[in-house]
């Protein structure tokens, strides 16, 4: 699975695209297949504002 991870403080340059193993749901949990998701302006603005 491809994922975006933030492992350090910083702006948009710290958003790393990584490959991870597929998650396995635990007891009482359900796994949903998400084919795409988005990052909106507020997400990138917050990362770039230094807050």
FENRA-V737015 format. One record per backbone hydrogen bond with DSSP energy under -0.5 kcal/mol. NH is the residue of the N-H (numbers start at 1). CO is the residue of the C=O. Records with the same first field share a line. If there is no record, write none. Layout:
BEGIN
NH->CO ; CO
END
This chain:
BEGIN
3->18
5->3 ; 16
7->5 ; 14
14->11
15->12
16->5 ; 14
18->3 ; 16
20->1
29->26
34->32
35->33
43->40
44->40
45->41
46->42
47->43
48->44
49->45
51->46
END
